[in-house]
Amino acid sequence: MKPPRLVWALWPSFLVSIPAVGLLFSFVHPEDVVFFGQHPHIDAEGIYTLGFLLIWLFCSASSMLTIYIFPTKADVND
């Protein structure tokens, strides 16, 4: 049974997002984050969560684009 293509994109992007968030928040403290000139009324854990979800979104988009442009069997046999 082959895993669905969505899993091929989401799982690797999830694994890459974990160290990316660690690296990001090693340099940026959640209290220093400013949105549109305002400090958000979110605790540090919420900022970490939003950061992780945004990075995962970008990594997932990259993985899905790679799967989309990857040649199929029909393309290779032509």
N, CA, C and O atoms as CSV, one atom per row, in Angstrom:
chain,resi,resn,atom,element,x,y,z
A,1,MET,N,N,0.845,-1.179,0.000
A,1,MET,CA,C,0.000,0.000,0.000
A,1,MET,C,C,0.893,1.246,0.000
A,1,MET,O,O,1.750,1.402,0.870
A,2,LYS,N,N,0.687,2.117,-0.969
A,2,LYS,CA,C,1.497,3.322,-1.077
A,2,LYS,C,C,0.900,4.439,-0.218
A,2,LYS,O,O,-0.320,4.595,-0.167
A,3,PRO,N,N,1.746,5.207,0.449
A,3,PRO,CA,C,1.214,6.334,1.218
A,3,PRO,C,C,0.709,7.420,0.273
A,3,PRO,O,O,1.256,7.592,-0.816
A,4,PRO,N,N,-0.319,8.146,0.672
A,4,PRO,CA,C,-0.821,9.216,-0.191
A,4,PRO,C,C,0.214,10.326,-0.361
A,4,PRO,O,O,1.078,10.525,0.493
A,5,ARG,N,N,0.113,11.031,-1.460
A,5,ARG,CA,C,1.091,12.077,-1.762
A,5,ARG,C,C,1.105,13.182,-0.719
A,5,ARG,O,O,2.142,13.802,-0.486
A,6,LEU,N,N,-0.020,13.431,-0.099
A,6,LEU,CA,C,-0.062,14.471,0.927
A,6,LEU,C,C,0.881,14.130,2.085
A,6,LEU,O,O,1.549,15.010,2.628
A,7,VAL,N,N,0.931,12.859,2.454
A,7,VAL,CA,C,1.837,12.429,3.520
A,7,VAL,C,C,3.285,12.600,3.082
A,7,VAL,O,O,4.142,12.926,3.903
A,8,TRP,N,N,3.571,12.384,1.797
A,8,TRP,CA,C,4.925,12.568,1.275
A,8,TRP,C,C,5.374,14.007,1.442
A,8,TRP,O,O,6.571,14.265,1.573
A,9,ALA,N,N,4.453,14.936,1.439
A,9,ALA,CA,C,4.801,16.354,1.592
A,9,ALA,C,C,4.780,16.785,3.054
A,9,ALA,O,O,5.676,17.505,3.494
A,10,LEU,N,N,3.782,16.358,3.808
A,10,LEU,CA,C,3.609,16.866,5.171
A,10,LEU,C,C,4.626,16.305,6.166
A,10,LEU,O,O,5.110,17.038,7.028
A,11,TRP,N,N,4.951,15.030,6.058
A,11,TRP,CA,C,5.851,14.440,7.045
A,11,TRP,C,C,7.267,15.008,6.962
A,11,TRP,O,O,7.800,15.415,7.994
A,12,PRO,N,N,7.904,15.058,5.791
A,12,PRO,CA,C,9.248,15.660,5.742
A,12,PRO,C,C,9.244,17.136,6.124
A,12,PRO,O,O,10.174,17.614,6.775
A,13,SER,N,N,8.198,17.861,5.722
A,13,SER,CA,C,8.145,19.283,6.071
A,13,SER,C,C,7.966,19.464,7.579
A,13,SER,O,O,8.477,20.426,8.152
A,14,PHE,N,N,7.253,18.554,8.217
A,14,PHE,CA,C,7.110,18.590,9.673
A,14,PHE,C,C,8.466,18.381,10.343
A,14,PHE,O,O,8.820,19.083,11.290
A,15,LEU,N,N,9.220,17.398,9.832
A,15,LEU,CA,C,10.524,17.105,10.422
A,15,LEU,C,C,11.513,18.253,10.224
A,15,LEU,O,O,12.348,18.499,11.095
A,16,VAL,N,N,11.434,18.952,9.108
A,16,VAL,CA,C,12.322,20.090,8.864
A,16,VAL,C,C,11.886,21.296,9.699
A,16,VAL,O,O,12.725,22.096,10.114
A,17,SER,N,N,10.601,21.427,9.944
A,17,SER,CA,C,10.086,22.569,10.711
A,17,SER,C,C,10.562,22.562,12.157
A,17,SER,O,O,10.755,23.625,12.747
A,18,ILE,N,N,10.752,21.397,12.727
A,18,ILE,CA,C,11.158,21.313,14.131
A,18,ILE,C,C,12.508,21.985,14.371
A,18,ILE,O,O,12.591,22.863,15.229
A,19,PRO,N,N,13.577,21.610,13.647
A,19,PRO,CA,C,14.839,22.316,13.892
A,19,PRO,C,C,14.814,23.757,13.398
A,19,PRO,O,O,15.527,24.604,13.936
A,20,ALA,N,N,13.996,24.049,12.373
A,20,ALA,CA,C,13.913,25.431,11.875
A,20,ALA,C,C,13.337,26.357,12.944
A,20,ALA,O,O,13.815,27.479,13.115
A,21,VAL,N,N,12.322,25.900,13.656
A,21,VAL,CA,C,11.747,26.707,14.738
A,21,VAL,C,C,12.746,26.853,15.877
A,21,VAL,O,O,12.870,27.924,16.472
A,22,GLY,N,N,13.452,25.778,16.174
A,22,GLY,CA,C,14.489,25.861,17.203
A,22,GLY,C,C,15.558,26.868,16.847
A,22,GLY,O,O,16.007,27.637,17.697
A,23,LEU,N,N,15.962,26.863,15.599
A,23,LEU,CA,C,16.967,27.822,15.134
A,23,LEU,C,C,16.426,29.247,15.151
A,23,LEU,O,O,17.111,30.169,15.594
A,24,LEU,N,N,15.204,29.427,14.671
A,24,LEU,CA,C,14.592,30.763,14.660
A,24,LEU,C,C,14.509,31.350,16.059
A,24,LEU,O,O,14.936,32.481,16.290
A,25,PHE,N,N,13.963,30.586,16.987
A,25,PHE,CA,C,13.760,31.124,18.333
A,25,PHE,C,C,15.019,31.051,19.198
A,25,PHE,O,O,14.993,31.435,20.367
A,26,SER,N,N,16.107,30.565,18.630
A,26,SER,CA,C,17.398,30.714,19.304
A,26,SER,C,C,17.899,32.146,19.156
A,26,SER,O,O,18.670,32.634,19.982
A,27,PHE,N,N,17.453,32.812,18.097
A,27,PHE,CA,C,17.891,34.179,17.815
A,27,PHE,C,C,16.828,35.228,18.126
A,27,PHE,O,O,17.163,36.376,18.415
A,28,VAL,N,N,15.552,34.849,18.072
A,28,VAL,CA,C,14.448,35.789,18.282
A,28,VAL,C,C,13.661,35.353,19.510
A,28,VAL,O,O,13.143,34.238,19.558
A,29,HIS,N,N,13.573,36.230,20.496
A,29,HIS,CA,C,12.780,35.923,21.689
A,29,HIS,C,C,11.325,36.297,21.408
A,29,HIS,O,O,11.071,37.325,20.780
A,30,PRO,N,N,10.359,35.483,21.860
A,30,PRO,CA,C,8.950,35.772,21.583
A,30,PRO,C,C,8.496,37.154,22.056
A,30,PRO,O,O,7.587,37.733,21.462
A,31,GLU,N,N,9.109,37.692,23.113
A,31,GLU,CA,C,8.713,39.020,23.578
A,31,GLU,C,C,9.169,40.125,22.636
A,31,GLU,O,O,8.668,41.247,22.714
A,32,ASP,N,N,10.118,39.823,21.740
A,32,ASP,CA,C,10.618,40.808,20.787
A,32,ASP,C,C,9.811,40.841,19.495
A,32,ASP,O,O,10.058,41.694,18.643
A,33,VAL,N,N,8.861,39.941,19.332
A,33,VAL,CA,C,8.081,39.858,18.102
A,33,VAL,C,C,7.059,40.994,18.074
A,33,VAL,O,O,6.362,41.252,19.056
A,34,VAL,N,N,6.987,41.671,16.915
A,34,VAL,CA,C,6.056,42.787,16.731
A,34,VAL,C,C,5.305,42.561,15.425
A,34,VAL,O,O,5.918,42.298,14.391
A,35,PHE,N,N,3.967,42.666,15.472
A,35,PHE,CA,C,3.122,42.562,14.281
A,35,PHE,C,C,2.521,43.919,13.991
A,35,PHE,O,O,1.766,44.456,14.802
A,36,PHE,N,N,2.854,44.483,12.828
A,36,PHE,CA,C,2.312,45.770,12.400
A,36,PHE,C,C,2.516,46.856,13.455
A,36,PHE,O,O,1.629,47.675,13.697
A,37,GLY,N,N,3.687,46.851,14.075
A,37,GLY,CA,C,4.030,47.865,15.062
A,37,GLY,C,C,3.432,47.634,16.441
A,37,GLY,O,O,3.603,48.476,17.322
A,38,GLN,N,N,2.752,46.546,16.653
A,38,GLN,CA,C,2.099,46.243,17.934
A,38,GLN,C,C,2.637,44.921,18.477
A,38,GLN,O,O,2.898,43.987,17.719
A,39,HIS,N,N,2.797,44.856,19.780
A,39,HIS,CA,C,3.139,43.594,20.416
A,39,HIS,C,C,1.863,42.774,20.550
A,39,HIS,O,O,0.876,43.271,21.091
A,40,PRO,N,N,1.855,41.533,20.074
A,40,PRO,CA,C,0.637,40.717,20.179
A,40,PRO,C,C,0.346,40.349,21.635
A,40,PRO,O,O,1.258,40.210,22.450
A,41,HIS,N,N,-0.907,40.201,21.931
A,41,HIS,CA,C,-1.315,39.811,23.291
A,41,HIS,C,C,-1.402,38.289,23.374
A,41,HIS,O,O,-2.443,37.720,23.702
A,42,ILE,N,N,-0.288,37.661,23.072
A,42,ILE,CA,C,-0.170,36.199,23.079
A,42,ILE,C,C,1.029,35.853,23.945
A,42,ILE,O,O,2.055,36.532,23.898
A,43,ASP,N,N,0.897,34.793,24.737
A,43,ASP,CA,C,2.040,34.389,25.561
A,43,ASP,C,C,3.125,33.755,24.692
A,43,ASP,O,O,2.913,33.529,23.501
A,44,ALA,N,N,4.264,33.475,25.272
A,44,ALA,CA,C,5.415,32.955,24.533
A,44,ALA,C,C,5.088,31.626,23.856
A,44,ALA,O,O,5.511,31.385,22.726
A,45,GLU,N,N,4.344,30.773,24.533
A,45,GLU,CA,C,3.993,29.483,23.951
A,45,GLU,C,C,3.142,29.650,22.691
A,45,GLU,O,O,3.292,28.890,21.734
A,46,GLY,N,N,2.260,30.630,22.691
A,46,GLY,CA,C,1.452,30.918,21.503
A,46,GLY,C,C,2.295,31.408,20.344
A,46,GLY,O,O,2.043,31.043,19.196
A,47,ILE,N,N,3.303,32.238,20.631
A,47,ILE,CA,C,4.209,32.716,19.590
A,47,ILE,C,C,5.001,31.546,19.017
A,47,ILE,O,O,5.180,31.452,17.803
A,48,TYR,N,N,5.479,30.647,19.890
A,48,TYR,CA,C,6.190,29.457,19.419
A,48,TYR,C,C,5.290,28.617,18.508
A,48,TYR,O,O,5.734,28.127,17.470
A,49,THR,N,N,4.040,28.458,18.896
A,49,THR,CA,C,3.090,27.666,18.109
A,49,THR,C,C,2.838,28.307,16.751
A,49,THR,O,O,2.876,27.628,15.726
A,50,LEU,N,N,2.582,29.612,16.740
A,50,LEU,CA,C,2.356,30.303,15.473
A,50,LEU,C,C,3.595,30.241,14.572
A,50,LEU,O,O,3.484,30.057,13.360
A,51,GLY,N,N,4.761,30.397,15.173
A,51,GLY,CA,C,5.997,30.293,14.401
A,51,GLY,C,C,6.145,28.917,13.779
A,51,GLY,O,O,6.501,28.793,12.607
A,52,PHE,N,N,5.872,27.882,14.567
A,52,PHE,CA,C,5.974,26.520,14.047
A,52,PHE,C,C,4.989,26.299,12.910
A,52,PHE,O,O,5.356,25.738,11.878
A,53,LEU,N,N,3.750,26.729,13.080
A,53,LEU,CA,C,2.736,26.513,12.049
A,53,LEU,C,C,3.072,27.271,10.768
A,53,LEU,O,O,2.866,26.747,9.673
A,54,LEU,N,N,3.581,28.487,10.886
A,54,LEU,CA,C,3.963,29.244,9.688
A,54,LEU,C,C,5.135,28.597,8.960
A,54,LEU,O,O,5.130,28.492,7.733
A,55,ILE,N,N,6.135,28.166,9.716
A,55,ILE,CA,C,7.281,27.500,9.081
A,55,ILE,C,C,6.842,26.185,8.454
A,55,ILE,O,O,7.292,25.842,7.360
A,56,TRP,N,N,5.971,25.446,9.132
A,56,TRP,CA,C,5.477,24.185,8.579
A,56,TRP,C,C,4.682,24.445,7.297
A,56,TRP,O,O,4.776,23.673,6.343
A,57,LEU,N,N,3.906,25.521,7.272
A,57,LEU,CA,C,3.145,25.884,6.081
A,57,LEU,C,C,4.078,26.137,4.899
A,57,LEU,O,O,3.841,25.628,3.803
A,58,PHE,N,N,5.132,26.916,5.110
A,58,PHE,CA,C,6.062,27.207,4.027
A,58,PHE,C,C,6.823,25.953,3.583
A,58,PHE,O,O,7.019,25.738,2.386
A,59,CYS,N,N,7.244,25.139,4.526
A,59,CYS,CA,C,7.942,23.895,4.169
A,59,CYS,C,C,7.006,22.938,3.433
A,59,CYS,O,O,7.432,22.258,2.499
A,60,SER,N,N,5.745,22.875,3.838
A,60,SER,CA,C,4.763,22.018,3.174
A,60,SER,C,C,4.502,22.496,1.752
A,60,SER,O,O,4.397,21.689,0.829
A,61,ALA,N,N,4.399,23.810,1.579
A,61,ALA,CA,C,4.184,24.352,0.235
A,61,ALA,C,C,5.351,23.992,-0.678
A,61,ALA,O,O,5.150,23.651,-1.843
A,62,SER,N,N,6.550,24.068,-0.155
A,62,SER,CA,C,7.729,23.697,-0.940
A,62,SER,C,C,7.695,22.217,-1.313
A,62,SER,O,O,7.962,21.861,-2.461
A,63,SER,N,N,7.372,21.364,-0.364
A,63,SER,CA,C,7.310,19.921,-0.633
A,63,SER,C,C,6.198,19.585,-1.618
A,63,SER,O,O,6.383,18.752,-2.506
A,64,MET,N,N,5.052,20.224,-1.467
A,64,MET,CA,C,3.934,19.957,-2.376
A,64,MET,C,C,4.247,20.439,-3.794
A,64,MET,O,O,3.869,19.791,-4.770
A,65,LEU,N,N,4.930,21.566,-3.904
A,65,LEU,CA,C,5.333,22.048,-5.222
A,65,LEU,C,C,6.319,21.080,-5.869
A,65,LEU,O,O,6.250,20.840,-7.074
A,66,THR,N,N,7.225,20.531,-5.087
A,66,THR,CA,C,8.171,19.542,-5.610
A,66,THR,C,C,7.434,18.309,-6.125
A,66,THR,O,O,7.748,17.811,-7.207
A,67,ILE,N,N,6.472,17.817,-5.374
A,67,ILE,CA,C,5.697,16.653,-5.803
A,67,ILE,C,C,4.891,16.990,-7.051
A,67,ILE,O,O,4.756,16.152,-7.943
A,68,TYR,N,N,4.358,18.196,-7.126
A,68,TYR,CA,C,3.546,18.609,-8.276
A,68,TYR,C,C,4.370,18.644,-9.563
A,68,TYR,O,O,3.894,18.214,-10.613
A,69,ILE,N,N,5.605,19.156,-9.489
A,69,ILE,CA,C,6.411,19.282,-10.706
A,69,ILE,C,C,7.256,18.037,-10.988
A,69,ILE,O,O,7.919,17.969,-12.023
A,70,PHE,N,N,7.241,17.066,-10.097
A,70,PHE,CA,C,8.010,15.833,-10.300
A,70,PHE,C,C,7.418,15.085,-11.488
A,70,PHE,O,O,6.197,14.953,-11.578
A,71,PRO,N,N,8.248,14.594,-12.397
A,71,PRO,CA,C,7.711,13.914,-13.582
A,71,PRO,C,C,7.010,12.600,-13.215
A,71,PRO,O,O,7.429,11.882,-12.307
A,72,THR,N,N,5.943,12.314,-13.941
A,72,THR,CA,C,5.212,11.062,-13.746
A,72,THR,C,C,5.811,9.992,-14.654
A,72,THR,O,O,6.699,10.276,-15.456
A,73,LYS,N,N,5.323,8.767,-14.523
A,73,LYS,CA,C,5.797,7.677,-15.379
A,73,LYS,C,C,5.528,7.977,-16.849
A,73,LYS,O,O,6.348,7.668,-17.713
A,74,ALA,N,N,4.375,8.582,-17.125
A,74,ALA,CA,C,4.026,8.910,-18.502
A,74,ALA,C,C,5.008,9.935,-19.071
A,74,ALA,O,O,5.371,9.852,-20.245
A,75,ASP,N,N,5.439,10.894,-18.259
A,75,ASP,CA,C,6.398,11.897,-18.725
A,75,ASP,C,C,7.763,11.279,-18.994
A,75,ASP,O,O,8.446,11.663,-19.943
A,76,VAL,N,N,8.154,10.334,-18.169
A,76,VAL,CA,C,9.475,9.714,-18.300
A,76,VAL,C,C,9.517,8.809,-19.534
A,76,VAL,O,O,10.545,8.744,-20.209
A,77,ASN,N,N,8.416,8.108,-19.841
A,77,ASN,CA,C,8.394,7.165,-20.955
A,77,ASN,C,C,8.282,7.849,-22.311
A,77,ASN,O,O,8.493,7.194,-23.332
A,78,ASP,N,N,7.965,9.117,-22.363
A,78,ASP,CA,C,7.832,9.821,-23.659
A,78,ASP,C,C,9.132,10.087,-24.312
A,78,ASP,O,O,9.170,10.667,-25.397
